[in-house]
Amino acid sequence: MKKIDILIIGSGIAGISLGSLLSKHRKVLIVEKEKEISYHSTGRSFAFFIESYGNKQIIELTKISKEFFKNYDNLFLRKKGVMFIGNNKQKKIIQNFYDEHKTKINLDYLDKKKTLDKASCLKEKYINSSVLDINACEIDVNALYEFYRKNYIRNKCEILKNFQIKDVDEKNNKWIINRDIECNIVVNASGAWADEVAKKFLIKKIDVVPKKRTVFVFKPTNIEIDNKWPLIADIEEKFYFKDQSNQIYASPADETPTYPHDCYPEELDIAIGIDRLQKSTKFEFKSIENKWAGLRTFVMDKSPVIGFENYKKNFFWLVAQGGYGIQTAPALSKIAKELILGNNENKIMKLEDFYNISINRLR
Ligand SMILES: Cc1cc2nc3c(=O)[nH]c(=O)nc-3n(C[C@H](O)[C@H](O)[C@H](O)COP(=O)(O)OP(=O)(O)OC[C@H]3O[C@@H](n4cnc5c(N)ncnc54)[C@H](O)[C@@H]3O)c2cc1C
């Protein structure tokens, strides 16, 4: 029987970042059901860090993560900026967005001319105005993941791939998995599979909803890509695109509710994305060079679920990071580590309940 302190289920950014921190203090094991690590959402993201993205809790978590990223500035983040664009119908939305965030984040309001100066690929007749967040960054997800993974391995902890949970038992407050692994605490970091994993441990589900998002890649035939363009996002998140490696990576920003699975892009979603780009940009292209889809997993309030299960001090949730799980990973893993090692909280907490408590403790 393998005896460990903490079993983490899932090798995505959530599992590996927390594993990296806990492995300094406890004997940890990460298990992954796939043949490869980081195969699902973490390996399929758009790799952006945007301070004005998401709800209040996400914005707070992103702020905490920013401190971590600052310490490793050149390693993980590359400043690129994000420009939230609007057409004539969206003029007011642009203005409201600017008014809401301008005191907290460094933003510039750009009129039509300034918007077009920033990104010559946009269609003049489409644009009304935009808001520019020059501090938004591209995240080197691979480097961040490897940073956590190497720390974890350095602390002599293991990742078991191709691992299926077949049998779960509980004796004397210890979990026994597959009659082979005994541990004190299980961390559910299984992303879209969060409820399925909980069921195996006879824990009530929290109703996560995986939502599919599509990305497609093309090379314009009519204009030179300028790598000084910021990430360009529709102010209502109906599409966004960025340049990378002299190609354009674009998304129709679809959010199709689905079930946990290895998802693939639908032709219809790509067609919607192309249509939205054709209306707003000058891009012409002959073929799609690459495409993929991934799951962004949410609970109702779109905040992550982090904390011990009610009445069960040995089952910890670290799930529902939605579309922000990479940029919030440094913050969430730090808070989760504090909670697990402190072991004080014994209920599921939404960030809203939890945030002040953790902040007090962390400071
Ligand atoms: C298209 C797209 C764009 C995105 N863009 C951004 C972005 O720009 N910025 C940002 O911050 N975030 C972005 N995200 C969100 C981000 O990718 C996710 O929030 C994050 O990757 C979630 O990490 P995770 O570890 O929770 O999930 P995952 O990476 O999915 O990891 C969960 C792992 O658990 C494993 N697992 C499940 N069940 C079991 C089991 N029974 N036993 C063992 N292992 C199991 C799975 O196989 C999987 O490997 C994007 C997501 C998508 C899909």
The ligand as an SDF file (V2000), in Angstrom:
LIG
                    3D

 53 58  0  0  0  0  0  0  0  0999 V2000
  -10.2220   27.9170  -25.3770 C   0  0  0  0  0  0  0  0  0  0  0  0
   -9.8600   28.2910  -23.9580 C   0  0  0  0  0  0  0  0  0  0  0  0
   -9.2530   29.5090  -23.7210 C   0  0  0  0  0  0  0  0  0  0  0  0
   -8.8500   29.8510  -22.4230 C   0  0  0  0  0  0  0  0  0  0  0  0
   -8.1520   31.0070  -22.2360 N   0  0  0  0  0  0  0  0  0  0  0  0
   -7.6860   31.3290  -21.0040 C   0  0  0  0  0  0  0  0  0  0  0  0
   -6.8750   32.4690  -20.8210 C   0  0  0  0  0  0  0  0  0  0  0  0
   -6.5720   33.2220  -21.7600 O   0  0  0  0  0  0  0  0  0  0  0  0
   -6.4250   32.7470  -19.5470 N   0  0  0  0  0  0  0  0  0  0  0  0
   -6.7350   31.9450  -18.4900 C   0  0  0  0  0  0  0  0  0  0  0  0
   -6.3170   32.2480  -17.3720 O   0  0  0  0  0  0  0  0  0  0  0  0
   -7.4990   30.8370  -18.6460 N   0  0  0  0  0  0  0  0  0  0  0  0
   -7.9750   30.4900  -19.8740 C   0  0  0  0  0  0  0  0  0  0  0  0
   -8.7400   29.3800  -20.0500 N   0  0  0  0  0  0  0  0  0  0  0  0
   -9.1660   28.6110  -18.8680 C   0  0  0  0  0  0  0  0  0  0  0  0
   -8.0890   27.6900  -18.3450 C   0  0  0  0  0  0  0  0  0  0  0  0
   -7.5310   26.9470  -19.4050 O   0  0  0  0  0  0  0  0  0  0  0  0
   -8.7270   26.7460  -17.3070 C   0  0  0  0  0  0  0  0  0  0  0  0
   -9.4140   27.5040  -16.3220 O   0  0  0  0  0  0  0  0  0  0  0  0
   -7.6660   25.9220  -16.5940 C   0  0  0  0  0  0  0  0  0  0  0  0
   -6.8460   25.2760  -17.5140 O   0  0  0  0  0  0  0  0  0  0  0  0
   -8.3380   24.8950  -15.6870 C   0  0  0  0  0  0  0  0  0  0  0  0
   -7.3210   24.0910  -15.1420 O   0  0  0  0  0  0  0  0  0  0  0  0
   -7.6730   22.7560  -14.3690 P   0  0  0  0  0  0  0  0  0  0  0  0
   -6.3940   22.1880  -13.8820 O   0  0  0  0  0  0  0  0  0  0  0  0
   -8.7550   23.0230  -13.4070 O   0  0  0  0  0  0  0  0  0  0  0  0
   -8.3630   21.8100  -15.4750 O   0  0  0  0  0  0  0  0  0  0  0  0
   -7.7000   20.8250  -16.5490 P   0  0  0  0  0  0  0  0  0  0  0  0
   -6.5450   21.4440  -17.2060 O   0  0  0  0  0  0  0  0  0  0  0  0
   -8.8160   20.3550  -17.4190 O   0  0  0  0  0  0  0  0  0  0  0  0
   -7.1640   19.6430  -15.6610 O   0  0  0  0  0  0  0  0  0  0  0  0
   -8.0070   18.7090  -15.0240 C   0  0  0  0  0  0  0  0  0  0  0  0
   -7.3590   17.3610  -15.1870 C   0  0  0  0  0  0  0  0  0  0  0  0
   -8.0430   16.4040  -14.3700 O   0  0  0  0  0  0  0  0  0  0  0  0
   -7.9760   15.1730  -15.0450 C   0  0  0  0  0  0  0  0  0  0  0  0
   -8.9910   14.2620  -14.4980 N   0  0  0  0  0  0  0  0  0  0  0  0
  -10.3320   14.3500  -14.6150 C   0  0  0  0  0  0  0  0  0  0  0  0
  -10.9260   13.3050  -13.9950 N   0  0  0  0  0  0  0  0  0  0  0  0
   -9.9340   12.5390  -13.4860 C   0  0  0  0  0  0  0  0  0  0  0  0
   -9.9040   11.3210  -12.7590 C   0  0  0  0  0  0  0  0  0  0  0  0
  -11.0220   10.6480  -12.4340 N   0  0  0  0  0  0  0  0  0  0  0  0
   -8.7090   10.8020  -12.3910 N   0  0  0  0  0  0  0  0  0  0  0  0
   -7.5570   11.4280  -12.7260 C   0  0  0  0  0  0  0  0  0  0  0  0
   -7.5210   12.6040  -13.4230 N   0  0  0  0  0  0  0  0  0  0  0  0
   -8.6960   13.1380  -13.7940 C   0  0  0  0  0  0  0  0  0  0  0  0
   -8.2420   15.5360  -16.4870 C   0  0  0  0  0  0  0  0  0  0  0  0
   -7.8540   14.5130  -17.3730 O   0  0  0  0  0  0  0  0  0  0  0  0
   -7.4300   16.8100  -16.6140 C   0  0  0  0  0  0  0  0  0  0  0  0
   -6.1120   16.5480  -17.0710 O   0  0  0  0  0  0  0  0  0  0  0  0
   -9.1400   28.9750  -21.3310 C   0  0  0  0  0  0  0  0  0  0  0  0
   -9.7670   27.7660  -21.5690 C   0  0  0  0  0  0  0  0  0  0  0  0
  -10.1110   27.4060  -22.8770 C   0  0  0  0  0  0  0  0  0  0  0  0
  -10.7540   26.0600  -23.1050 C   0  0  0  0  0  0  0  0  0  0  0  0
  1  2  1  0
  2  3  1  0
  2 52  2  0
  3  4  2  0
  4  5  1  0
  4 50  1  0
  5  6  2  0
  6  7  1  0
  6 13  1  0
  7  8  2  0
  7  9  1  0
  9 10  1  0
 10 11  2  0
 10 12  1  0
 12 13  2  0
 13 14  1  0
 14 15  1  0
 14 50  1  0
 15 16  1  0
 16 17  1  0
 16 18  1  0
 18 19  1  0
 18 20  1  0
 20 21  1  0
 20 22  1  0
 22 23  1  0
 23 24  1  0
 24 25  2  0
 24 26  1  0
 24 27  1  0
 27 28  1  0
 28 29  2  0
 28 30  1  0
 28 31  1  0
 31 32  1  0
 32 33  1  0
 33 34  1  0
 33 48  1  0
 34 35  1  0
 35 36  1  0
 35 46  1  0
 36 37  1  0
 36 45  1  0
 37 38  2  0
 38 39  1  0
 39 40  1  0
 39 45  2  0
 40 41  1  0
 40 42  2  0
 42 43  1  0
 43 44  2  0
 44 45  1  0
 46 47  1  0
 46 48  1  0
 48 49  1  0
 50 51  2  0
 51 52  1  0
 52 53  1  0
M  END
$$$$
